[in-house]
Amino acid sequence: MSGSARSGRYLGLDLDATWASIARNAEVESELLDVLRALHRRSAPSDFAPQPPGPAYTELLGLLADPARLLRRVGLTPPIGHPEGRDRR
């Protein structure tokens, strides 16, 4: 997973769909958080004044709180026979 940001704003995220389809929900969530944190650290100016969260930020936090919804949102679904949102590994 990788992404881009400028001046503390997220511009895009790239997700390996093959990896995400076989990875545990917790792994996808952890990787996404790591990428977002790294992007913020590298792109936010040192005099960065926090901005009020926008709709994209709010949506990202909502998706992170619900891994099954996150996987659906990025076009991935649990394998057939697995109850949605449940990790059997």
C-alpha positions in Angstrom: 0.0 0.0 0.0 1.3 3.5 -0.8 -0.1 6.9 -1.2 0.6 10.6 -1.9 0.1 13.8 0.1 1.0 17.4 -0.1 0.9 20.1 2.6 -0.7 17.7 5.0 -3.5 16.7 2.7 -4.0 13.2 1.3 -4.1 13.1 -2.4 -4.4 9.4 -3.2 -3.9 5.8 -2.0 -2.8 2.8 -3.9 -3.9 -0.6 -2.7 -2.8 -4.0 -3.9 -6.1 -5.7 -4.4 -4.6 -9.2 -4.5 -2.9 -8.7 -1.2 -5.9 -7.0 0.4 -8.2 -9.9 -0.7 -6.1 -12.4 1.2 -4.9 -10.3 4.1 -6.7 -10.3 7.4 -8.9 -7.3 8.1 -6.6 -6.2 10.9 -3.6 -6.3 8.6 -5.3 -4.1 6.0 -6.4 -1.6 8.7 -2.9 -1.5 10.3 -1.2 -1.0 6.9 -3.6 1.8 6.0 -3.0 3.6 9.3 0.8 3.2 8.9 0.7 4.7 5.4 -1.6 7.6 6.4 0.6 8.4 9.4 3.8 8.3 7.3 2.2 10.5 4.6 1.2 13.0 7.2 4.6 13.1 8.8 6.4 13.6 5.5 4.0 16.1 3.9 2.7 18.4 6.8 4.7 21.6 7.1 6.4 22.1 10.4 4.2 25.1 11.1 1.1 23.1 10.2 -2.0 24.3 12.0 -4.5 21.5 12.3 -7.5 22.0 10.0 -11.0 21.0 10.9 -11.6 17.5 9.6 -13.2 17.4 6.2 -15.6 14.9 4.7 -12.8 12.7 3.3 -11.1 12.5 6.7 -14.4 11.6 8.4 -15.1 9.0 5.8 -11.7 7.4 6.2 -12.1 7.2 10.0 -15.5 5.6 9.6 -14.0 3.0 7.2 -11.2 2.2 9.5 -13.7 1.6 12.3 -15.5 -1.0 10.2 -13.0 -3.2 8.3 -15.7 -5.1 6.4 -17.1 -1.8 5.1 -13.5 -0.7 4.2 -13.0 -3.9 2.1 -16.4 -3.3 0.4 -15.6 0.3 -0.3 -12.3 -0.5 -2.0 -14.0 -3.2 -4.1 -13.0 -6.3 -2.1 -15.4 -8.7 -0.5 -14.8 -11.6 1.9 -14.3 -15.0 0.2 -17.5 -17.0 -0.5 -18.6 -18.9 2.6 -17.1 -16.4 5.1 -19.6 -14.4 7.0 -19.0 -10.7 6.1 -16.6 -8.9 8.4 -15.4 -12.1 10.2 -11.8 -13.2 10.0 -11.4 -17.0 10.3 -7.6 -17.0 10.1 
